[in-house]
Amino acid sequence: MSIASLEDLFIHTLEDVYFAENLLAKKLPEMAKKSSATALKNAFEEHLAETRTHISRLDEVFKSLGRKPSAEECPAIEGILEEAEELLEEITNAKTRDAALIASAQAAEHYEITRYGTLIAWARELGHEDILPHLRETLAEEKNADNKLLRLGEDQINAKAA
Amino acid sequence: MSIASLEDLFIHTLEDVYFAENLLAKKLPEMAKKSSATALKNAFEEHLAETRTHISRLDEVFKSLGRKPSAEECPAIEGILEEAEELLEEITNAKTRDAALIASAQAAEHYEITRYGTLIAWARELGHEDILPHLRETLAEEKNADNKLLRLGEDQINAKAA
């Protein structure tokens, strides 16, 4: 695919995020399963429900732009999740693994935070006012999910791992 | 390497960030070279100087912990930068490439933001009070670099790309 304009770049990035959200929806149940703390397991299950909402919102965004939803392979989220898997395999006890699961999930959240931030800036520039509320809602939820994970680590998980 | 405690995980993540900062120090000059806007070229050159400071701070952190600086290969930052390179190759005009360079650099910044955030939470839990100022200073600079790139996009680069 050749990218010749900001509009092309915007669509490419939308497809990249669509791939990332779908991959995350596949990996979150595995992360929930690997969690030993109930609060962490619940956090992953709640974020899976949110991630499915984000995918539906992207479906709406593609529709508003007169396009079919499409995913573009995203080496960044693949690298982030590959690193998470390699790390989890090296960990020999459950409480340390819980702390690593939080860090890995926060890395995935931050990838989405940066991409939605970029998409919002470009959508504003391109005059795609109608899709901005969808993108902003998802960005707010990703930031909230990241903060919840950080607090869960600080309030419960890290102390048990230390 | 087997990780059996939060302390092990902390060291592993420090080595991961050390790898990421060093890779970024290699890639930033290429990103500056690929920029067509002078303001963007300058932003990358300024951030290269900051990145070198972050590496020196990590050297100090390793020293405080009685360890030699060591890098652990980090598939996450490799994936983020691989995605950036693939994307830039697909772009056929300089002004669109500038917008993509900002997005790519912000993705790298966000990776560092999440990792330093995690390192700070774990250092607090582990009682490594002496290294906290170093980690906090770098985190503040990464957040500032991310905001500067966002504003540069919104104020100058995106409009030229659209």
HADDOCK unambig.tbl for C-alpha pairs under 7 A between the chains (distance, minus, plus):
assign (segid A and resid 1 and name CA) (segid B and resid 90 and name CA) 6.63 0.50 0.50
assign (segid A and resid 2 and name CA) (segid B and resid 90 and name CA) 5.12 0.50 0.50
assign (segid A and resid 2 and name CA) (segid B and resid 91 and name CA) 6.10 0.50 0.50
assign (segid A and resid 2 and name CA) (segid B and resid 92 and name CA) 6.87 0.50 0.50
assign (segid A and resid 3 and name CA) (segid B and resid 90 and name CA) 5.75 0.50 0.50
assign (segid A and resid 3 and name CA) (segid B and resid 91 and name CA) 4.59 0.50 0.50
assign (segid A and resid 3 and name CA) (segid B and resid 92 and name CA) 6.07 0.50 0.50
assign (segid A and resid 4 and name CA) (segid B and resid 91 and name CA) 5.95 0.50 0.50
assign (segid A and resid 4 and name CA) (segid B and resid 92 and name CA) 5.28 0.50 0.50
assign (segid A and resid 4 and name CA) (segid B and resid 93 and name CA) 6.05 0.50 0.50
assign (segid A and resid 4 and name CA) (segid B and resid 96 and name CA) 6.98 0.50 0.50
assign (segid A and resid 5 and name CA) (segid B and resid 96 and name CA) 5.65 0.50 0.50
assign (segid A and resid 5 and name CA) (segid B and resid 161 and name CA) 6.57 0.50 0.50
assign (segid A and resid 5 and name CA) (segid B and resid 162 and name CA) 6.53 0.50 0.50
assign (segid A and resid 6 and name CA) (segid B and resid 96 and name CA) 5.62 0.50 0.50
assign (segid A and resid 6 and name CA) (segid B and resid 161 and name CA) 5.53 0.50 0.50
assign (segid A and resid 6 and name CA) (segid B and resid 162 and name CA) 5.08 0.50 0.50
assign (segid A and resid 74 and name CA) (segid B and resid 83 and name CA) 6.74 0.50 0.50
assign (segid A and resid 75 and name CA) (segid B and resid 79 and name CA) 4.90 0.50 0.50
assign (segid A and resid 75 and name CA) (segid B and resid 80 and name CA) 6.60 0.50 0.50
assign (segid A and resid 75 and name CA) (segid B and resid 82 and name CA) 6.76 0.50 0.50
assign (segid A and resid 75 and name CA) (segid B and resid 83 and name CA) 5.41 0.50 0.50
assign (segid A and resid 76 and name CA) (segid B and resid 76 and name CA) 6.48 0.50 0.50
assign (segid A and resid 76 and name CA) (segid B and resid 79 and name CA) 4.18 0.50 0.50
assign (segid A and resid 76 and name CA) (segid B and resid 80 and name CA) 4.07 0.50 0.50
assign (segid A and resid 76 and name CA) (segid B and resid 83 and name CA) 5.90 0.50 0.50
assign (segid A and resid 78 and name CA) (segid B and resid 79 and name CA) 6.83 0.50 0.50
assign (segid A and resid 79 and name CA) (segid B and resid 75 and name CA) 4.90 0.50 0.50
assign (segid A and resid 79 and name CA) (segid B and resid 76 and name CA) 4.17 0.50 0.50
assign (segid A and resid 79 and name CA) (segid B and resid 78 and name CA) 6.84 0.50 0.50
assign (segid A and resid 79 and name CA) (segid B and resid 79 and name CA) 4.53 0.50 0.50
assign (segid A and resid 80 and name CA) (segid B and resid 75 and name CA) 6.60 0.50 0.50
assign (segid A and resid 80 and name CA) (segid B and resid 76 and name CA) 4.06 0.50 0.50
assign (segid A and resid 82 and name CA) (segid B and resid 75 and name CA) 6.77 0.50 0.50
assign (segid A and resid 83 and name CA) (segid B and resid 74 and name CA) 6.74 0.50 0.50
assign (segid A and resid 83 and name CA) (segid B and resid 75 and name CA) 5.42 0.50 0.50
assign (segid A and resid 83 and name CA) (segid B and resid 76 and name CA) 5.91 0.50 0.50
assign (segid A and resid 90 and name CA) (segid B and resid 1 and name CA) 6.62 0.50 0.50
assign (segid A and resid 90 and name CA) (segid B and resid 2 and name CA) 5.10 0.50 0.50
assign (segid A and resid 90 and name CA) (segid B and resid 3 and name CA) 5.74 0.50 0.50
assign (segid A and resid 91 and name CA) (segid B and resid 2 and name CA) 6.10 0.50 0.50
assign (segid A and resid 91 and name CA) (segid B and resid 3 and name CA) 4.59 0.50 0.50
assign (segid A and resid 91 and name CA) (segid B and resid 4 and name CA) 5.95 0.50 0.50
assign (segid A and resid 92 and name CA) (segid B and resid 2 and name CA) 6.87 0.50 0.50
assign (segid A and resid 92 and name CA) (segid B and resid 3 and name CA) 6.08 0.50 0.50
assign (segid A and resid 92 and name CA) (segid B and resid 4 and name CA) 5.27 0.50 0.50
assign (segid A and resid 93 and name CA) (segid B and resid 4 and name CA) 6.05 0.50 0.50
assign (segid A and resid 96 and name CA) (segid B and resid 4 and name CA) 6.98 0.50 0.50
assign (segid A and resid 96 and name CA) (segid B and resid 5 and name CA) 5.64 0.50 0.50
assign (segid A and resid 96 and name CA) (segid B and resid 6 and name CA) 5.61 0.50 0.50
assign (segid A and resid 103 and name CA) (segid B and resid 118 and name CA) 6.25 0.50 0.50
assign (segid A and resid 106 and name CA) (segid B and resid 114 and name CA) 6.52 0.50 0.50
assign (segid A and resid 107 and name CA) (segid B and resid 111 and name CA) 6.37 0.50 0.50
assign (segid A and resid 107 and name CA) (segid B and resid 114 and name CA) 5.78 0.50 0.50
assign (segid A and resid 110 and name CA) (segid B and resid 110 and name CA) 5.86 0.50 0.50
assign (segid A and resid 110 and name CA) (segid B and resid 111 and name CA) 6.71 0.50 0.50
assign (segid A and resid 110 and name CA) (segid B and resid 114 and name CA) 6.52 0.50 0.50
assign (segid A and resid 111 and name CA) (segid B and resid 107 and name CA) 6.35 0.50 0.50
assign (segid A and resid 111 and name CA) (segid B and resid 110 and name CA) 6.70 0.50 0.50
assign (segid A and resid 111 and name CA) (segid B and resid 111 and name CA) 6.98 0.50 0.50
assign (segid A and resid 114 and name CA) (segid B and resid 106 and name CA) 6.52 0.50 0.50
assign (segid A and resid 114 and name CA) (segid B and resid 107 and name CA) 5.77 0.50 0.50
assign (segid A and resid 114 and name CA) (segid B and resid 110 and name CA) 6.54 0.50 0.50
assign (segid A and resid 118 and name CA) (segid B and resid 103 and name CA) 6.25 0.50 0.50
assign (segid A and resid 121 and name CA) (segid B and resid 154 and name CA) 6.61 0.50 0.50
assign (segid A and resid 122 and name CA) (segid B and resid 158 and name CA) 6.84 0.50 0.50
assign (segid A and resid 125 and name CA) (segid B and resid 158 and name CA) 6.69 0.50 0.50
assign (segid A and resid 125 and name CA) (segid B and resid 159 and name CA) 6.40 0.50 0.50
assign (segid A and resid 125 and name CA) (segid B and resid 162 and name CA) 6.98 0.50 0.50
assign (segid A and resid 126 and name CA) (segid B and resid 162 and name CA) 6.53 0.50 0.50
assign (segid A and resid 154 and name CA) (segid B and resid 121 and name CA) 6.61 0.50 0.50
assign (segid A and resid 158 and name CA) (segid B and resid 122 and name CA) 6.86 0.50 0.50
assign (segid A and resid 158 and name CA) (segid B and resid 125 and name CA) 6.69 0.50 0.50
assign (segid A and resid 159 and name CA) (segid B and resid 125 and name CA) 6.40 0.50 0.50
assign (segid A and resid 161 and name CA) (segid B and resid 5 and name CA) 6.58 0.50 0.50
assign (segid A and resid 161 and name CA) (segid B and resid 6 and name CA) 5.53 0.50 0.50
assign (segid A and resid 162 and name CA) (segid B and resid 5 and name CA) 6.54 0.50 0.50
assign (segid A and resid 162 and name CA) (segid B and resid 6 and name CA) 5.08 0.50 0.50
assign (segid A and resid 162 and name CA) (segid B and resid 125 and name CA) 6.98 0.50 0.50
assign (segid A and resid 162 and name CA) (segid B and resid 126 and name CA) 6.52 0.50 0.50
